[in-house]
Amino acid sequence: MPHSSARFSRVKNLAHKDNNYLHSIPAAKPLAARFPRGMRQRLEYALVWLIVKTIGVLPRPLARMLGIALAWVVYVLHVRLRRVGMRNLELAIPEKSRHQRATILRGVFTSLGRQLAELCLFPKYTVENVSKVVVYDGFENFERALQRGKGVLFLTAHLGAWELSAFAHSLYGHPLHIVMRSLDNVYIDRLARRYRTMHGNSTVDKDDFVRGLLSAMKAGETVGILMDTNMTPPQGVFVDFFGIPACTASGLARIALRTDAAVVPGFTIWDPVLRKYRLRFDPPAKLIRTGDDDADIIANTSLFTKIIEDYVRRYPDQWLWVHRRWKTRPEGQQSLY
């Protein structure tokens, strides 16, 4: 693929605290009660900066050990996250024993800790050594879809190392646009943006998402969408996820149907045999078109959600079970949490 600053875009909703382990630090809540907002943000930033820089100066094996250790501290101390994770696992895979579900949940925190280490090590990664961290798998599927010239919608989820995929693409010569919502803490937000854009990636404010998405498709470019988080109507529609209605972002289906862009599933998965990540691209999903726009939006959103579910079933200890995925309920249904 040719070098381009607009070849690959990722959409991230980083504001939801269940999806961002940087916000899971146990000290955050006491700070909120004791200090005014400005001082609290500076103290939170100081703690995050210390963690990021400390891990970042370590050799990669030690960095991973420390990242995983910190994640396990959060696992031990953050009762609410454990409770949400176990509840989600109970809902999604009731056939598993409680012991098996607890093992999966502990694996989730190991996965998050590993990804935290990789993020802190971003400044050390170069075009010469990135292949020691991430390798492509099925990249030809993405490349062929891009050559159609109608744009590519990269279907992905909070699975494995979603942060690392966009960063690795920029090092491989394909800088990305990252459509993102600002973090609540302005200082941590600046730090996160600096790390994500240090090799040519650029950020686009989430308010410009729709316009940016349509422009990218018109130009034959690529946008990545994380569509495995809880939504609320009208941005979301209810489709089954592990057999349970889940309010799911419908924007990807709407844009795909409108632009005829290719929808390419892609996930960055930790491979314990290779001891590195595989950025896996599958062949494009075949869109469902019946002529009924509303029905087609729901049907394709369900199709994309099923693709994500299949990957989560294959790699259950790498998905973000601590997010309240089924928080929004259909009218008249009681909360599941």
SEFI-614600 format. One record per atom (N, C-alpha, C): residue in one letter; x, y, z. Coordinates in pm, whole numbers, plus 50000, padded with zeros to 5 digits. Layout:
% residues N
AXYZ;...
//
This chain:
% residues 337
M500844988150000;M500005000050000;M500885012550000;P500505023049929;P501325035049926;P501245042550054;H502295050250083;H502325058550203;H501285069450189;S500445070950291;S499405081250286;S498975084650426;S498775097350452;S498345101550586;S496895099050610;A496185093950508;A494745091850527;A494335078050486;R495295068250489;R494975054750445;R494195046850546;F494315050550669;F493685041850769;F493205050250885;S491895050450911;S491345058451020;S490775049351125;R490895053451250;R490295045451356;R489365054151437;V488245047951473;V487295055051555;V487375049551694;K487595058151792;K487715053551930;K486855062152019;N486105055652105;N485415063052210;N486195060352338;L487015070152374;L487935068052485;L487415074052613;A486205080052608;A485725086952727;A485115077352829;H484605065952783;H483915056752874;H484925050352968;K484755052053095;K485775047653191;K485915032553197;D484835025353162;D484945010753164;D485875005953053;N486125014352949;N486905010152835;N488345015152841;N488685022552944;N490025028452947;N490665025553081;Y491635016553083;Y492225012153209;Y492995023353277;L493345034053202;L494015045353267;L493095051953369;H491775050753347;H490805056753438;H490375047153549;S490965035253550;S490585025353649;S491475025653771;I492355035653782;I493265036653895;I492455039054022;P492605030754123;P491755031754242;P491825045254311;A492935052654297;A493075065354368;A492215076354308;A491665074154187;A490975085054119;A489755089954198;K488975080854256;K487765084954325;K488045092754453;P488975088454539;P489305096654656;P489805110454618;L490605111454510;L491075124454467;L489915133554430;A488905128154367;A487765136054327;A487055142154446;A487085134954558;A486385139754676;A487205149954754;R488535149854737;R489395157854824;R489915170654758;F489985171054624;F490635182154559;F489725188454455;P489885201554428;P489155207954319;P489565201954185;R488725204054083;R488895197053956;R490265199553893;G490725212153889;G492005214953826;G493155207953893;M493195208354023;M494275201754097;M494155186654084;R492925181654086;R492725167254074;R493255162253939;Q492975169853833;Q493445165653701;Q494975165453695;R495615175153759;R497075175253760;R497645163553839;L496995160253950;L497465148954029;L497265135753955;E496115134353890;E495875122353810;E496905121253698;Y497165132553632;Y498145132453523;Y499535128753574;A499905134153690;A501225131153747;A501385116253771;L500325109953824;L500375095653850;L500485087853719;V499645091453621;V499675084453492;V501025086553424;W501535098953427;W502835101953365;W503935093453428;L503925092253561;L504935084353631;L504875069753588;I503655064353578;I503495050453537;I503985048453394;V503545057253303;V503905055953162;V505415056953142;K506035066653206;K507475068653186;K508295057653253;T507835052953369;T508565042253438;T508545029453356;I507375025653308;I507285013753226;I508055015653095;G507975027853042;G508565030552911;G510075029652906;V510755031053019;V512225030353017;V512725016153038;L511835006853069;L512244993153098;L512414985052971;P513244974652976;P513264964952865;P511874958852850;R511564954552730;R510194949952702;R509714938852796;P510504928652825;P510014918252917;P509664923753056;L510524932553109;L510234938453240;L509044947953233;A508934955253121;A507794964253104;A506484956553107;R506464945253039;R505254937053038;R504944931753178;M505964927353248;M505764922253384;M505144933053472;L505674945353463;L505164956053546;L503754960153503;G503524960753372;G502184964153322;G501144954153369;I501484941453361;I500554930953405;I500374931553557;A501444934453630;A501334935553776;A500394946953815;L500514958253747;L499624969553776;L498174966053743;A497974959053632;A496614955053596;A496024945653701;W496864937053755;W496394927953859;W496084935253989;V496804945954016;V496464954254132;V495064959954115;V494774964853994;V493434969853966;V492414958753982;Y492734946953933;Y491834935453946;Y491514932554092;V492514932954175;V492314929754317;V491534940754389;L491834953254358;L491244964354434;L489924969454378;H489714967854248;H488524973754185;H487384963554185;V486644963354293;V485584953454310;V484514954854203;R484154967254168;R483074969454072;R483424963453936;L484664965253891;L485064959553763;L484984944353765;R485424938353874;R485334923653886;R483884919253882;R483034926753951;R481614923153954;R480984924053815;V481284934953743;V480764936553608;V481284925553517;G482574922653526;G483154912253443;G482524898653466;M482364894953593;M481764882053624;M480304881453582;R479594892553596;R478194892953552;R478084891253400;N478944898253326;N478934896853181;N479234882553138;L480204876553201;L480554862753167;L479434853153202;E478754855853312;E477614847553350;E476504848553246;L476264860753195;L475224862853095;L475604856452961;A476874858152921;A477284854252787;A477604839452774;I478264833852873;I478674819752863;I478284812452992;P476984810853015;P476514804453139;P476944789953151;E477344783953038;E477764769953043;E479104768253113;K479854779053128;K481124778453199;K480894778453350;S481764771753423;S481694772053568;S482164785553619;R481864788553743;R482324801053802;R483854801753802;H484494790553828;H485944790053826;H486484793253687;Q485864787653584;Q486294790253447;Q486094804953410;R484984810753453;R484724824853424;R485734833753497;A486074830253619;A487074838053693;A488444837253627;T488774825553572;T490044824053501;T490084832853377;I488974833353304;I488894842053186;I489054856653226;L488384860553333;L488454874553377;L489874878353418;R490554869553487;R491954872553522;R492804873953396;G492494865953295;G493214867153168;G492974880553102;V491774886053119;V491464899253064;V492414909753121;F492624909353251;F493504919253314;F494964917053273;T495334904553253;T496674902053200;T496814908153061;S495784906652978;S495794912352844;S495864927552848;L495104933652939;L495124948252952;L496494953153000;G497084945853093;G498404949653142;G499454948553034;R499354938152952;R500294936452842;R500164948152743;Q498914951952713;Q498704963052622;Q499174976352682;L498984978052811;L499484990052878;L500994991252860;A501694980252875;A503144980452857;A503504984452714;E502814978652617;E503104981952478;E502884996752451;L501815002252506;L501525016452487;L502645025052544;C503105021552662;C504185029252726;C505485028252648;L505645017452573;L506865015152496;L506815021252355;F505715027752320;F505575033352186;F506815041152140;P507415049752225;P508575057452177;P509755048852136;K509825036452182;K510955027652150;K510765020252018;Y509535019751968;Y509275011751849;Y509585019651722;T510215012851627;T510635018951501;T510225009851386;V510415014851264;V510105006751147;V510964994251143;E512144994951205;E513044983351205;E512634972651305;N511984976351416;N511684966151518;N510204963551539;V509324970451466;V507884968551490;V507444954251462;S508124947351369;S507734933551338;S508004923951453;K508794928351550;K508994920251670;K507824921251766;V506924930651736;V505774933151824;V504474929051757;V504294933251631;V503064930651556;V503404925851416;V502724915251372;V502884910551234;V501504910051168;Y501484911951038;Y500224911250963;Y499834896750940;D498534894550931;D497974881450900;D496744883850813;G496824880150687;G495704882350597;G495624896650545;F496754903650542;F496724917550499;F496224919050356;E496374908550275;E495914909250136;E494394911650129;N493654907250232;N492204909650234;N491914924650243;F492654931350328;F492494945750341;F492944952850214;E494074948650161;E494634955450044;E493724954349923;R493144942549900;R492224940849787;R490984949349805;A490484950049929;A489304958249954;A489584973049928;L490774977449966;L491144991349945;L491254994649797;Q491714985049718;Q491904987249575;Q490594988849499;R489464985349562;R488174987649498;R487905002449477;G488525010749562;G488395025149546;G487145031149608;K486375023249680;K485155028449742;K485295030549892;G486485029049941;G486715030650083;G486595017450157;V487195017150276;V487155005250360;V486725009050500;L485765001950552;L485355003250692;L485954991550768;F486864994650857;F487614984650932;F486834981251057;L486204969651059;L485384965051171;L486274958951277;T486284964951396;T487144959651502;T486464961351637;A487164957551743;A486564957451877;A487654959051982;H487234960252107;H488174961152220;H488654947052254;L489424941752163;L489904928052172;L491414927952147;G492154920952232;G493584920352214;G494234933852240;A494964939052142;A495664951752157;A495154961752054;W493944966652076;W493364975951981;W494164988951970;E494834992952077;E495655004952072;E496865003051980;L497404991151981;L498644988451910;L498444987651759;S497264983951713;S497064981951570;S497254994751490;A496625005751533;A496775018351461;A498215023251465;F498855021751580;F500245026151594;F501155018051503;A500955004951499;A501784996451414;A501594999851267;H500365002851226;H500115006651088;H500925018951048;S501015028551137;S501765040651105;S503245037451088;L503765028451170;L505165024451157;L505415016251031;Y504425008750989;Y504555001150865;Y504385009850741;G504165022850763;G504075032050650;G502685036250612;H501715034150700;H500335037650670;H499735045950784;P500125058650795;P499585067150902;P498065067850895;L497435069551010;L495985068951022;L495395082051071;H494135084251036;H493325094051105;H492625086951220;I492685092551340;I492025086651456;I490905095951499;V489675091651477;V488525099551520;V488255095951665;M488345105951754;M488255102751896;M487585113951974;R486995110352082;R486435119852176;R487485122752283;S487595135252321;S488615139152417;S488375132452552;L489465128952620;L489365123752756;L488945134952851;D488325131152961;D487875141053059;D489045149053116;N490155142253140;N491345148853194;N492165154453076;V492245167753068;V492875174052951;V494365170652942;Y495025168953055;Y496455166053053;Y496725151753006;I495925142253055;I496055128353008;I495665127452861;D494685135352821;D494255135652681;D495415139852590;R496135150252629;R497275154852550;R498365144152542;L498605137352654;L499605126752655;L499205115352563;A497935111352569;A497455100452485;A497565104052338;R497175116352303;R497245120652164;R498685121052115;R499595125552201;R500995126352162;R501545112452132;Y501205102652213;Y501705089052190;Y501095083052064;R499815085452042;R499155079251926;R499575085551794;T500065097651798;T500365104751673;T501865106551647;M502715099851723;M504145102451711;M504765097351582;H504045089151505;H504585084251377;H503665087451260;G502995098851268;G502235103451152;G500735102151162;N500225095151263;N498775094651281;N498245108551316;S497005111151286;S496385123851320;S495025121251384;T494575130551464;T493295128951534;T492255138251476;V491025133551476;V489875141251431;V488845141251543;D488315152851574;D487345153651682;D486105145451649;K485555138751751;K484415130051731;K483185137251675;D483095150351699;D481955157851648;D481935158151495;D483105156151432;D483195156151286;D483155142051228;F482715132451309;F482785118451271;F482035115451142;V480755119351134;V479945115651017;V480505122150891;R480785134950898;R481325141850782;R482665135750742;G483515133050840;G484805127250810;G484695113350750;L483735105650800;L483535092050750;L483115092150604;L482135100550571;L481665101350434;L482755106450340;S483515116250387;S484615121550304;S485665110950278;A485975103050382;A486975092550366;A486515081950266;M485255078050273;M484745068150179;M484745073650037;K484375086150022;K484365092349889;K485755092649829;A486765094349914;A488155094849869;A488785080949859;G488025070549889;G488555057049881;G489495053549993;E489335060150108;E490225058050221;E489605048250320;T490175047750441;T489785037550539;T489455043750673;V488435038650736;V488045042950870;V487855030450956;G488445030251072;G488255019051163;G487205022251269;I486375012851301;I485275015051394;I485255004251501;L485335008551627;L485144999751741;L483634999551771;M482974988551745;M481514988551760;M481034977851859;D481794976251967;D481414966152065;D481104972352201;T480744985252203;T480414991752329;T478924994652337;N478434996152459;N477024999152480;N476675012852423;M475555013652355;M475055026152298;M473655028952352;T473115040352313;T471735043752344;T471045048052216;P469745045352204;P469035050052085;P469065065252079;P469065071551961;P468915065151829;P470235061051764;Q471385063951831;Q472665060051770;Q472835044951764;G472145037951853;G472265023451858;G470955016451829;V471065004151778;V469904995451757;V470164982551833;F469084975651868;F469214963251945;F469414951351851;V470554944451872;V470824931851802;V471384922251906;D471324909451877;D471814899551973;D473334899351977;F473844898752100;F475274896652125;F475334886052232;F475834874252198;F475784862552285;F474334859252322;G473424861252227;G472034857652247;G471234867352331;I471814878752366;I471144888752451;I471064901852373;P469884908052365;P469794920852294;P470754931152352;A471564937052264;A472564946952305;A472424959152214;C472334970752274;C472214983052195;C473584985952132;T473604985751998;T474854985551923;T474884996851821;A476065003051806;A476215013951709;A475835009351569;S474975017051504;S474505013351370;S475185021551261;G476095030651299;G476715039451201;G477495032151093;L478195021551131;L478975014151032;L478065008450924;A476955002350964;A476024996650866;A475425007550778;R475065018750836;R474455029650759;R475425034750652;I476675036950690;I477655042150596;I478005031650490;A478125019150531;A478455008650435;A477375007350328;L476115007750370;L475015006550276;L474925018850185;R475255030350239;R475155042750162;R476285044250061;T477485039850098;T478665042250015;T479175030049940;D478695018249975;D479185005649920;D480645003249953;A481105009050064;A482465006350110;A482584991850157;A483774986350147;A484014972750196;A484144972850347;V483524963250413;V483634961650558;V484574950050586;V485764953350634;V486814943350655;V487024941150804;P486714929350856;P486994926550998;P488504926051022;G488924932151132;G490354931851165;G490554932651316;F491374923851370;F491584923151514;F493054920451543;T493574927251645;T494974925551684;T495034916351805;I495424904051782;I495324893251880;I496714889151930;W496814887152061;W498054881852118;W498194867152084;D499334863552026;D499604849751990;D500654844252086;P500274835352178;P501224830352278;P502324821652220;V502114816352101;V503154808252036;V504214817451975;L503764827551900;L504694837051841;L505304846451944;R504584848252056;R504974857852160;R504954872052104;K503994874652016;K503774887851960;K502314888751914;Y501914900251865;Y500534902151820;Y500414899451670;R499264894051632;R498894892451491;R497764902251459;L497994910951362;L496924919651313;L496244912251199;R495104906151232;R494414897251140;R493324904651063;F493374903650928;F492324908950842;F491584897250778;D490254897250789;D489434887150724;D488874892750593;P488364884050505;P487714889050383;P486534898150418;P486204907450328;P485094916650356;P483784909350383;A483004914950474;A481684909450502;A480754912250384;K479874902850354;K478924904550245;K477684911750298;L477454923950251;L476354932050301;L475004926050263;I474054927850352;I472674923450329;I471894935250273;R471324933450155;R470554944050090;R469214938250045;T468124943050106;T466774938550068;T465944949850011;G466454962250019;G465674973749974;G464954980650087;D464874974350202;D464264980450321;D465394986050406;D465594999350399;D466755005450464;D466835002450612;D465725004350683;D465735002250828;D466054987750863;A465444978550791;A465704964350816;A467134960650781;D467654966350674;D469014963250632;D470044968550732;I469764980150790;I470674985550892;I470754976151011;I469614971351056;I469584962151170;I470244948951133;A469934943751014;A470474930850973;A472004931350962;N472524941950905;N473974942850890;N474674945851022;T474034953651108;T474594955751242;T474664942551317;S473634934251299;S473634920851360;S474754912251300;L474954913251170;L476024905651103;L477384909551158;F477634922551170;F478924927151219;F479134923151365;T478074923751444;T478154919951584;T478454905051599;K477894897151509;K478164882651512;K479624879851481;I480224887551390;I481644885951359;I482474888651484;I482134899451556;I482854902751678;I482644891651782;E481424886951796;E481144876351893;E481974863851864;D482084860351737;D482864848451701;D484324849951746;Y484884861951730;Y486264864151774;Y486364863851927;V485384869651994;V485414869652140;V485324855252192;R484524846952128;R484434832952170;R485764825652149;R486484829552046;R487794823152020;R488864828052117;Y488754840652158;Y489764846652246;Y489074853552364;P488354846052447;P487554852352553;P488364859952655;D489614856052677;D490424862752778;D491114875252724;Q490754879352601;Q491334891552544;Q490284902252516;W489034899652553;W487984909652530;W487674917252658;L487144929152646;L486934938152759;L485624934952831;W485594924152905;W484394919852975;W483984929553086;V484864938353128;V484544947453239;V483724959553194;H483394960253067;H482494970653016;H481054965753025;R480134974353068;R478724970353081;R478054970352943;R478344959952870;R477904959052730;R476394958752715;W475684953252813;W474224951952804;W473504961852897;K474124973352920;K473544983253012;K472214988552961;T472154992952835;T470914998152778;T469984986552747;R468774987352796;R467814976552777;R466654980952688;P466064971652614;P464844974852542;P463764979952637;E462894988252588;E461874994352673;E461074983552747;G460974985552878;G460224976452961;G461034965553025;Q462294963852984;Q463144953453043;Q463934959053158;Q464154950753259;Q464894954853378;Q466394954653350;S467134962053433;S468594962553420;S469194948753447;L470254945653377;L470944933053396;L472104934253494;Y472324946353546;Y473464948453637;Y473014952953774;
//
